[in-house]
């Protein structure tokens, strides 16, 4: 069916009759075949599906649609019968592609292998970016990582070749930058096994972070399930200029919405101010939307996106998107669940932190906050780059600041590191002299990888426990996130602010108003930063680091050494035994913030991401025990002894005792890592009961056959004691929308009956009964 959006089909047909004498029907958008990527054959942008789906959906809903609704509903598996209610319905969607980073890809591929499939149903890529530790510099760090991770890289290279996936070798760059440069396109739908997948929203794509099990579903040809998001509109007016950057937009939004304000919603940017942001700047905004818990973030298609597509050798996609532009922006009069207004002309640069990405402070007030809160004012390290801020524009603006300092005879006072987001960016800024500018003032260029942003940093300048301050242009700054030191005060800002601070060496410096002293003894003030949105001489692709799947995949062998401590084939979890859970111990009652870093730590643990048994030894070791205020010290309710969380959990499991975890608000915020769900399941857990969940983690728990439950009354969290025995009543009639009951037996003999809510639908309840979503998939595949 031809979708004519706001024009009536009758009127349009009349125009066609006059123009063509009824000789033919107008060309359909789908009659043009445009490849999704220059690196893949046979995979084309499917704008026709969006057109056809929206013709059905518009007829059903009879109202204007937001941009995110257009793209989501345009990818519905069954638009005619799908129930569509924001915040209520579970949408079944058909994504265009899947992307995995190397740390999460290991488990995703191991699960895909268990599903018995031989080819991915949609284009899929794997990117090696998480396992490279920053130590002494890019080239040497990369070579060391190749040796240390040789077994894992060989597994990923052979598994991707076997199953028809694209493989980006170590040194290629960070997954999100590679996706923006090669795969993202306006109006597309992508899922990725990393929470910052929304980066692709900078090119008008709905891109969502998911767990590996969700990725496996889509790779196996099963629709992806997503609770229909609400839509938060951010209306941008004015024009960005001076020291203010796109990064400051999301730092401001994070301060407004907090780390959980975007949960269950898509953040959609709109308004005249959008035109003053570059495509890579829009990607920065979308990338850090993960820090407010948003399902994803995106911008409407515009000329800045078209410019970037041309610069990355994809003019056909730009032209195709221009033809489809009516469906790449919101309808006039579209309704939003919440609207935030930001005047870019009045927006100050912001600095967020420490310890949380939503503590937002404008630069004019930051000095006072440093003094008032007693934050260490001496800046030890300034770090720019990462998947959030490593574009050519970011790098050249920072270089303009570095050059100004060099002109006055200065080198950095703080350590200064630079992380290029991709090999293409690295090669281009090397060619154009940007890297030499950084190195001339004392900067250290790291490998094209995540590095310190995810804790892959062999930091030597401070001892663990020593209070100190760092500032980054990264996205996430939870306690210990960057360097595993809980006393490090990590702040987040734009690359411009970070670079200027590197020369001041002091958090009380304001580059907009304050001066530094040059080598000649004279004061000077930095002028406004300036850079190039796109390289005037075009991008230099650098080294070729892409491995396409071979034509002959049958002969490829994927070997996993049974003796390996890095890789381990999966065994299916046992299905629910049908019995009502009674008198289960509380493994731990978690107090306060509990991110996926607390549940499944990164850093040195990343090397075990393909070995479930080994990585489970970090389960919840960062969570704070409400009983004693300590991490990784809990009481074994059987023996009375105190010990580590994973060791106690394994003791219960080996004795045939299931257990529960009690958690606080926004439990599982942060990274998409499904290991935070796999580990408690592997160690014998039955239920995670919390005040509220972060979206991705809640889904991950369900996928692994765990009960993800919330207190119907969040205040009931306070009724639970760590020594309680827990019974969960009502599972024999487990059904959507029907609360369960928690019977908490206290050590003094009293009890509390507590209502537990859940968001399970019928299909997810079947996951629980089968033991996991993967078990159910494998069972359904057996007859075939």
C-alpha positions, 0 to 999 in steps of 0.5 A: 500500500502506498503511504501518502502521509498527510496528502489524501491518496485520492487527491494524489491519484488525481494529480497522477492521472492529470500528469500521466494520463493514467498510464502509470502509478507513481514510483514507490520509494522501494523501487530504488535500491540503496545499500545499507552499507558499502561493506555489505552486499544484498542488504538494502535500506527498506524505506518501503516497509516504513511507508507501508507500515505507517499507512496502516498505523496512521489509519489505526491511530488517526493522530500525528506521530513523533519521529521516534514513533514513525521509525519504530512503528515503521519496523513493526512485525505486524502493524495491523494487529500489534497493540500500540499504547505508549508505555504499555504495549510490547512492540514486536519489531524487525531491526535492520541490523545488530552490532556487538562489541568484543566484550559482549560479543563473546557471550552473544556468539556463544548463545547464538551457537547454542541456538543451532543457527548457521547464519545471522538473519540480519546484517551483524558486525562485531567490533574489537574495542573493549579489551585494549588497556591503556598503559603507555601509548596507542601502538604498544598498547594495541600490540600488547592487547593482541597478544593477551587477548589472542585466544578471544580475538581468534574465537571472534574472528572464526565465529564471525566468519562461520556465521556470516558476520562482519568483523572489525579487528583490534585497532579499528576503533570504538564500535559506536564510531565505526557504526556512525561512519559505516552503518548508521542511516536515517530512519533505520532501527539497530540494536547493539550489545552496548548501552551507548548504541544510541550514538547512531541517533546522530544520523536519525537512526533509532539505535538501542542498547540491549543484552546479548540474548536480545541480539541473538533473537534478532540474529535468529530471525525472531522479532525484537520485543520492546515496551512501547516507549514514551516520548520526551521532546527536547525543543532546541531554540537559539544557536550554539556558539563560543565555548558551548558545545553539543556535549553541554546540551546532554549535560544540561538534560542529564541535570534535568532528567537525572539518571533515571528520568529517561527510563522507558522513553525515547528522547527526541530532539527538535526545534530550530536550534537543531540546525546549529549542531553538526551530525557528530555533535548530535551523535554526542548528545544521543550517545550520552542519553544512555546516562539518563536511562533513555531507551534511545535518543535521536534527531530529525534528518537534516542537511548536517546529516547529509553533509556527514553522509557525503563525507563518509562516501555515502551520497546515495543514502543522503539522496535517498533520505532526502526523498524520504524526509517527510517520514524522517521528522515528526508530524506537525502537532505530534504529542509528547509525554514531556517537553523540555525547552533549551535555548542554545544561545543562553546555554553555558558549558557544563561540568557534571559529577563527581560520581554520577553523570547527572550532577550538572553544574554550569561553568560559572558556578563550578569553582564555588561548588569545588570549594564548597564540597571540598573536591580535590581542586588539583587536576591530575589527569585530563582525558579527551576522546572516547565514543562520545567525543572523538570526532574530527570537529572535537579533535580540531577544536581541542587542538585550537586550544592546545595551539593557543597554549603552545603559542604562549609557551605552555605545556599541560600541567595535568597529564593529558590523554587523547583517544581517537574514536576510530582508525579513520579519525586517527589517520585523518588527525595525524595527517592534518597535524592535530596529533602533533599539536597535542603531542607538542604540549605533552599529550599522549595518544592512546589506542583507538579503543575504549580504554579509560572510559570503561576502566581499561586504564593501568593508571600509575600516578595515584595509589588506590584510595588516594583522593584526586580529581580527573576530568574527561569528555567521556560519558560515564563517571560512576565511582571507580569507573575509570581507574578502579579507585573509589576515591577518584573524583571523575568529572565529565565535560566537553573536550574543549573544557577538558583541554583548557583544564589540562593547561590550568591543572586546577578545577577552579579555573574558568576558561571563559573568564580567567587567564593563564600566565604564558612563558613570557610572564604575561597573562592571556585568555583563551579565545573561543575554540574553533575547529572544522566540522568535517575534514576539508581534505576528506577522511583518511581511512587509515589501515584496513582493519575490516574482515568480511565473511568468507564465501566458503563458511562451511570449512571454517571451524570455531574451536573453544579449548575446554581448558580455557579460562577465557572461553566456555561453552554454555550449558542450558539453565534448568527450567522452573520446577513448578514449585512455589519458592519458600523460605529463600534467603536474602543473598544481599539487601543492596543499599543505594546506587547499584549499577551494572558495574557494581553487579558485574565489574569491568576493568580486569574482569573484562577478560572473562566475558566469554567464561561464565563460571569465571566472571561470576566470581565478580557478581555483586562485589561492588554492591553495598550491603545494607546490613553493614555498609560494606561491599562484598561482605555478607552473612551466610544465612546457613552457616552464620559466617561472613564472606564474599557475595559470589562465594556465598551465592555458590554455597547456596546453589551447591546446597540446592538453595535458591536465593533473592536479591533486594535492591533500591531505585534504578537497579542495574543502570549503566552498561548493557552487560547481560553478565549482570543477569547471567551471573546471578542466574548461574549462581542459583538466584531466583528473583531480583526484587527492587524499588525500580529497574533500569530498562536493559537490565530488567529485560536481561534478567527476564531473558535469563529466566529470572524473576525481575520484580518490583515493590508495588509500594517502594517503601516496602523495601524498608520492611525487608531485613537481610536475615529474612526468609522469603516466599513468593506466592502466586507463581502457579497463576503467574500472569501479565498484570497480576501482582505476586505476593512476597511473604517475608518471615523475620527472625523475630517470628513476625511476618510481612505480606508485600505486594510485588509488581512485574512487567512480564508479558505472556511470552516473557513468562514462558521464558521464566518457565523454560529456564531462559529465552534461549531454552525456549528458542532451542525447544521451538527449533528442535522439530526443524 
